[in-house]
Amino acid sequence: MIFLDIAQDRYFRLTGPLEKAMRRFRAHEGVASTLLERLAAARILVEASDLEANVTIANIQRPSRSAIEQASATKNCRLSAAVVFEVMAIILSIRLQLKSCTFKTILDKASAYRSRKVDAQEIATPTALERSLLLANGQFARARHYVPIEPVCLLDSLSLLRFLSRRGLSANIVFGVTPEPFAAHCWVQAGDMVLNETLSDAHAHTPIRVV
């Protein structure tokens, strides 16, 4: 069992008795009190009274298509100098955040910004929404080539999320892992469509967190 501890900015794995205890707990089976105490001490389990009242569990659809693998993804999108400078400014800003802020703070800011921007705008139909997503995603992908910073999944996904949010377009960042050998990855997804990753690479990872 692999966990992403956002507060501590780390991935970790449960093995041995603790993993067995956690699996039994999730299956609503009996678990020895000593093991429950160890899980609580590690903050893997918390008392129900410690949870915030508005805690929700985000669900993510298994992707069935990829925007970057669609032939028309960037074909018809116009790229202006203003968009190139906007993408560059966003990436530089996010890179600075990654160096100076905690991971939790960065994700909280991204989520709050998306909520403010997306709630303020409404797209009339699902077709119009998808068309707008593909257009904006294509613009970002093309402009990204002009930014002299090495692509990194977290930096680029946070930047794309902000770029979309500025246009009132809702999407999620999905964090996924592979167990053997361990690897972590993230991408941006809207509904069943991956925006900045191939379908095969997204399917190769098991989602463990959605923002």
C-alpha positions as CSV (number, residue, x, y, z in Angstrom):
1,M,0.0,0.0,0.0
2,I,1.4,3.3,-1.1
3,F,0.5,6.7,0.4
4,L,1.1,10.3,-0.6
5,D,1.5,12.4,2.5
6,I,0.9,15.9,1.2
7,A,1.6,17.6,4.6
8,Q,5.1,16.0,4.8
9,D,5.7,16.1,1.0
10,R,6.5,12.4,0.7
11,Y,5.4,9.1,-0.6
12,F,5.6,6.1,1.7
13,R,4.7,2.4,1.7
14,L,3.1,0.2,4.3
15,T,4.5,-3.3,4.7
16,G,4.2,-6.3,7.0
17,P,1.8,-6.2,9.9
18,L,0.8,-2.6,9.4
19,E,-0.2,-3.2,5.8
20,K,-2.2,-6.3,6.8
21,A,-3.9,-4.3,9.6
22,M,-4.8,-1.5,7.2
23,R,-6.2,-3.9,4.6
24,R,-8.3,-5.5,7.4
25,F,-9.5,-2.1,8.6
26,R,-10.6,-1.1,5.1
27,A,-12.5,-4.4,4.8
28,H,-14.2,-3.7,8.1
29,E,-12.6,-6.6,9.7
30,G,-11.3,-6.8,13.2
31,V,-7.9,-5.3,13.9
32,A,-5.8,-5.6,17.1
33,S,-5.9,-2.4,19.2
34,T,-2.1,-2.2,19.3
35,L,-2.0,-2.1,15.5
36,L,-4.7,0.5,15.4
37,E,-2.7,2.6,17.8
38,R,0.4,2.3,15.6
39,L,-1.6,3.3,12.5
40,A,-3.0,6.3,14.5
41,A,0.5,7.2,15.7
42,A,1.6,7.3,12.1
43,R,-1.4,9.5,11.2
44,I,-2.6,7.0,8.7
45,L,-5.8,6.8,10.8
46,V,-7.3,9.6,12.7
47,E,-10.2,10.0,15.1
48,A,-13.5,10.8,13.3
49,S,-13.8,13.9,15.5
50,D,-10.5,15.2,14.0
51,L,-11.9,15.3,10.5
52,E,-13.1,18.5,9.0
53,A,-16.8,18.6,8.4
54,N,-16.4,19.4,4.7
55,V,-13.9,16.6,3.8
56,T,-14.8,14.9,0.6
57,I,-13.2,12.1,-1.3
58,A,-12.5,13.0,-5.0
59,N,-13.2,10.3,-7.6
60,I,-11.5,10.2,-10.9
61,Q,-12.7,8.5,-14.0
62,R,-10.4,5.9,-15.7
63,P,-9.3,7.9,-18.8
64,S,-10.4,6.6,-22.2
65,R,-8.7,9.2,-24.4
66,S,-5.8,11.6,-24.5
67,A,-6.0,15.2,-25.8
68,I,-2.4,15.1,-27.0
69,E,-3.1,12.0,-29.0
70,Q,-5.9,13.5,-31.0
71,A,-4.9,14.6,-34.4
72,S,-6.7,18.0,-34.1
73,A,-5.4,18.8,-30.6
74,T,-3.1,21.6,-31.7
75,K,-3.8,21.8,-35.4
76,N,-6.3,24.6,-35.3
77,C,-5.2,26.6,-32.3
78,R,-3.6,30.0,-32.8
79,L,-0.7,31.0,-30.8
80,S,-0.1,34.6,-30.0
81,A,2.9,36.2,-28.3
82,A,0.6,37.1,-25.4
83,V,-0.1,33.4,-24.7
84,V,3.6,32.5,-24.9
85,F,4.4,35.1,-22.3
86,E,1.4,34.1,-20.2
87,V,2.6,30.5,-20.1
88,M,6.1,31.5,-19.4
89,A,5.0,33.7,-16.5
90,I,2.8,30.9,-15.1
91,I,5.6,28.4,-15.2
92,L,8.1,30.7,-13.6
93,S,5.6,31.5,-10.9
94,I,4.8,27.9,-10.2
95,R,8.5,27.0,-10.2
96,L,9.1,29.6,-7.5
97,Q,6.2,28.2,-5.4
98,L,7.7,24.7,-5.6
99,K,11.0,26.1,-4.3
100,S,9.5,28.3,-1.5
101,C,6.2,26.8,-0.4
102,T,5.1,23.5,1.1
103,F,3.4,21.0,-1.2
104,K,0.2,21.3,0.7
105,T,0.2,25.1,0.4
106,I,0.7,24.8,-3.3
107,L,-2.1,22.4,-3.8
108,D,-4.5,24.3,-1.6
109,K,-3.7,27.5,-3.6
110,A,-4.2,25.7,-6.9
111,S,-7.6,24.3,-5.7
112,A,-8.8,27.6,-4.3
113,Y,-7.8,29.5,-7.5
114,R,-9.6,27.0,-9.7
115,S,-12.7,27.3,-7.5
116,R,-12.8,31.1,-7.8
117,K,-12.2,31.2,-11.5
118,V,-14.3,28.3,-12.6
119,D,-17.3,29.2,-10.5
120,A,-17.3,32.7,-12.1
121,Q,-17.8,31.3,-15.6
122,E,-20.0,28.7,-17.2
123,I,-19.7,27.0,-20.5
124,A,-23.1,26.4,-22.2
125,T,-22.8,22.8,-23.3
126,P,-20.4,19.7,-22.8
127,T,-19.4,20.0,-26.5
128,A,-18.4,23.7,-26.1
129,L,-16.6,22.8,-22.9
130,E,-14.5,20.1,-24.6
131,R,-13.8,22.3,-27.5
132,S,-12.6,25.0,-25.1
133,L,-10.5,22.5,-23.2
134,L,-8.8,21.2,-26.3
135,L,-8.1,24.7,-27.6
136,A,-6.6,25.9,-24.3
137,N,-4.6,22.7,-23.9
138,G,-3.2,23.0,-27.4
139,Q,-2.2,26.6,-26.8
140,F,-0.4,25.7,-23.6
141,A,1.4,22.7,-25.2
142,R,2.6,24.8,-28.2
143,A,3.6,27.8,-26.0
144,R,5.5,25.4,-23.6
145,H,8.1,24.7,-26.3
146,Y,9.2,28.3,-26.1
147,V,9.8,28.2,-22.3
148,P,13.5,27.3,-21.7
149,I,12.8,25.2,-18.6
150,E,13.0,21.4,-18.6
151,P,9.5,19.8,-18.5
152,V,8.6,18.1,-15.2
153,C,5.3,16.5,-14.6
154,L,4.4,18.4,-11.4
155,L,5.6,21.8,-12.6
156,D,3.8,21.4,-15.9
157,S,0.6,20.0,-14.5
158,L,0.3,22.7,-11.9
159,S,1.0,25.3,-14.6
160,L,-1.5,23.8,-17.0
161,L,-4.1,23.7,-14.3
162,R,-3.7,27.4,-13.6
163,F,-3.7,28.2,-17.3
164,L,-7.0,26.4,-17.7
165,S,-8.4,27.9,-14.5
166,R,-7.7,31.4,-15.8
167,R,-10.1,30.6,-18.6
168,G,-12.8,29.2,-16.4
169,L,-12.1,25.6,-17.4
170,S,-12.2,22.9,-14.7
171,A,-9.7,20.0,-14.6
172,N,-7.9,17.9,-12.0
173,I,-4.4,16.9,-11.3
174,V,-4.1,13.2,-10.8
175,F,-1.2,11.7,-8.9
176,G,-0.4,8.1,-9.7
177,V,2.2,5.5,-8.8
178,T,3.7,2.2,-9.9
179,P,4.8,-0.2,-7.2
180,E,7.6,-2.3,-8.7
181,P,9.8,-0.5,-9.3
182,F,8.3,2.5,-7.4
183,A,7.7,5.5,-9.6
184,A,5.4,8.5,-9.1
185,H,3.8,10.6,-11.8
186,C,1.1,13.2,-12.3
187,W,-1.0,14.6,-15.1
188,V,-4.0,16.8,-15.7
189,Q,-7.3,15.2,-16.5
190,A,-10.8,16.5,-17.3
191,G,-13.5,13.8,-17.1
192,D,-12.3,10.8,-19.0
193,M,-9.7,12.8,-21.1
194,V,-6.1,13.1,-20.1
195,L,-4.8,16.5,-21.2
196,N,-1.0,16.4,-21.0
197,E,-0.1,12.7,-21.1
198,T,-0.6,9.7,-23.3
199,L,-3.3,7.2,-22.5
200,S,-0.8,4.4,-22.1
201,D,1.3,6.3,-19.6
202,A,-1.7,7.3,-17.5
203,H,-2.9,3.7,-17.5
204,A,0.5,2.5,-16.3
205,H,0.0,4.3,-13.0
206,T,-2.5,3.7,-10.3
207,P,-4.2,7.0,-9.1
208,I,-3.8,7.6,-5.4
209,R,-4.7,11.3,-5.1
210,V,-6.8,13.8,-7.1
211,V,-6.7,17.5,-6.7
